[in-house]
Amino acid sequence: MAPKIKLKPDQPIRRYVGLDATGAIDTVAWGHLWNMTFGWKNLLWELKGDPADSERRVDKAHPKLPVRWLKRSLDKDTFADTCVLPQGADGIGTDPLWAGNTARANISEMNASDKFMQTFILRPSADKSSSSLNDSGKGVVADIVYISSHGTGGGEMMGEQNGADFIFAPAVAASQGKQFAGGTAVPLIRSAMSSGGN
């Protein structure tokens, strides 16, 4: 375990956000350690908890976007953190917010979540007063984004569900002159390269 390297009391609050569309252990462990080691806050903690589901945060602007607290273990270590899950926990394509019992039945919900990720990744923001995520900088903005996905040779990011849209397409964003406009840091991307998804 890394030594604790905390923010000094006079330093501004720094925030991170984790987005996962595959097996969630890496995103959960990364967020857990980022908070515990450096003292940064999870952007998603700006959202209110769901009184009917203690593991869910409510994004009122995107009511069907899964934002969940997950607990995962690796060997003898246990990690827990809150993540954005545009294709459900571990990318399985189902979530209690979605009506379908299969990934195929939830394609429209996943695609709506994936579409929002295209712009949210570039300016990940949360407004506590409205309990909502946005891509406009309203409220507070994450300084770093961790994305766990599969990817193509062209950089397009996708989840476990090959019938769903891309989570992010860097070439498209770059061709439109868009770039990361979060806090002071940059996106951290873990994308397993593949030749077209699973």
C-alpha positions, -999 to +999 in steps of 0.1 A: +000+000+000+013+034-009+021+059+019-005+085+026+003+117+006-026+140+016-035+174+003-023+202+027-051+220+046-045+252+025-048+234-008-080+236-028-103+206-029-094+183-058-120+159-073-118+128-094-145+107-111-144+070-123-163+057-153-165+020-159-179-001-187-161-034-180-152-054-149-153-027-122-125-038-099-099-015-114-121+016-113-132+009-077-097+002-065-083+033-083-110+056-068-106+040-033-069+045-033-070+079-049-092+091-021-074+073+007-039+081-005-043+117-017-074+129+000-092+138-032-130+137-032-152+118-056-172+141-078-202+118-076-205+124-039-221+157-048-252+138-058-278+129-033-282+093-021-313+074-032-335+068-001-348+036-018-314+022-027-284+028-004-259+020-031-272+045-056-266+082-061-294+102-079-286+122-110-318+141-116-307+153-150-301+117-162-324+096-140-316+064-158-278+068-156-264+042-131-242+059-105-235+033-079-213+025-048-195-008-055-174-030-033-149-053-049-122-076-036-088-086-050-069-113-031-071-101+005-078-064-003-113-049-004-120-017-022-152+005-024-161+036-043-189+053-063-187+050-101-206+060-132-217+028-150-231+037-184-235+000-193-244-012-158-221-026-131-193-047-146-207-038-181-234-065-179-260-044-196-286-045-168-293-022-139-323-018-115-330+015-131-337-002-165-368-022-172-351-049-193-338-082-179-312-085-206-286-062-222-303-064-255-335-051-239-316-021-224-298-009-255-317+024-256-309+032-220-272+023-225-270+044-256-285+074-238-259+070-211-231+065-236-242+096-255-239+117-223-205+102-216-192+117-249-194+152-235-193+145-198-158+130-201-145+163-215-160+185-187-172+162-158-193+184-136-217+180-107-242+204-092-250+196-056-280+220-054-298+201-082-282+167-076-272+165-112-243+157-135-236+180-164-209+188-190-211+226-187-190+232-156-220+240-134-213+233-097-179+217-093-156+200-119-135+169-116-097+174-120-091+139-133-112+113-150-105+075-149-121+056-177-121+018-179-132+004-212-123-017-242-110+002-272-103+001-309-071+010-328-086+043-336-091+051-299-128+046-297-139+034-263-166+008-258-179-013-230-187-050-227-219-046-247-209-046-284-245-037-294-242-004-276-227+029-288-191+040-281-186+056-247-161+081-262-145+087-296-114+109-292-109+115-329-145+128-332-140+151-302-107+164-316-121+170-351-147+192-334-120+212-316-130+197-282-106+189-254-106+181-217-119+211-198-120+197-163-100+210-134-063+213-134-054+177-143-060+155-173-081+124-181-066+091-171-077+064-195-073+026-191-087+011-223-079-025-233-073-024-270-093-048-291-102-052-327-139-044-323-152-052-289-165-084-274 
